Amino acid sequence: MKDNKQEGIKNYKGFVAGVFSGIAKLTVGHPFDTIKVRLQTSDRARFSGPLQCLVQTVKKEGLAGLYKGATPPLVGWMFMDSIMLGSLTFYRRLLHETLFNPNRGSASSSPLSMLLRREIPPPSDNDEAPPHKLPTLGHAMAGVMAGATVSFVAAPVEHIKARLQIQYSSKKAERLYKGPIDCVKKIYRCHGVPGIYHGLSATLLFRGFFFFWWGSYDIFSRLLAEKTSLSTPAINFWAGGLSAQIFWITSYPSDVVKQRIMTDPLGGGLNDGVRRFPNWRAAARAVYQDGGWRGYWRGFLPCFLRAFPANAMALVAFEGVMRALP
């Protein structure tokens, strides 16, 4: 009974700390994200670069313009972080005890069956060999699996966010969508659930690059632990920030294509224009036709600059709240 009570307290603290982590991440990172999305979905005739985009946005729409579409990710991250980290932990353990377990036994006593029955015992003190560790490939594979899992929450959140971010008018009366709820209602009324999940396949592809995020996170963590005298929180901080940079370097072109798909007119009763991209390939081709190979990296600078501080502030907030809560 006591163990259940302690476990409940631990879950409560993690949930509350996660909310503050999401707020910190949004506060620091969303203005960068707005600039990134606007650059990704416009041509050079509108914005010549990130600085001009920033200046024009603030001049015409005020600072509030930088936080357009902020509500969906703020609410969504509460669920996304929970699903992402929870599934990542589960997949790591599953791979650790099955595919990457050098001591797999019979089917009746296999680690998988014991895992499903919650009967995996801790390593015995009499074991001669130390317990094996999940290799970097295992961490990378778990990242891909967790990325696919969270995509079913992330896709509609990012879809609504992107459509709100490209509404350039400072007057609400001139905007197609008054806010996130209005956006969801109108899209659902005209296109149903498939309309809300427009861009899901592109999201699954994009989050497949979690292979590099969590694989590099393991590599950085091990190197910092072996080569430095940093504390565990400091190792997590630097490994998390550096691996986030690796992720965006490898995944950014697919994010550009994803944003083009998510901001493409849906047509129909929305009267928002004519749909341009019937599939992922058409959107990727349009990016190249608009800007060549450089088009796949348009808006990369604000994204790259955002990654480290946003994750750093999220970590600071998370750890601070965890220590402060009773």
ABEGO torsion letter per residue (X at the ends): XAAAAAAAAAAAAAAAAAAAAAAAAAAAAAAAAAAAAAAAABBAAABABAAAAAAAAAAAAEAAAAABGAAAAAAAAAAAAAAAAAAAAAAAAAAAABAABAABBBAAABAAAAAAAGABBBBBAABABBBBBBBAAAAAAAAAAAAAAAAAAAAAAAAAAAAAAABABABAAABABABAAAAAAAAAAAAEAAAAABGAAAAAAAAAAAAAAAAAAAAAAAAAAAABABBAAAAAAAAAAAAAAAAAAAAAAAAAAAAAAAABBAEEAAGAEBBABABAAAAAAAAAAAAEAAAAABGAAAAAAAAAAAAAAAAAAAAAAAAABX
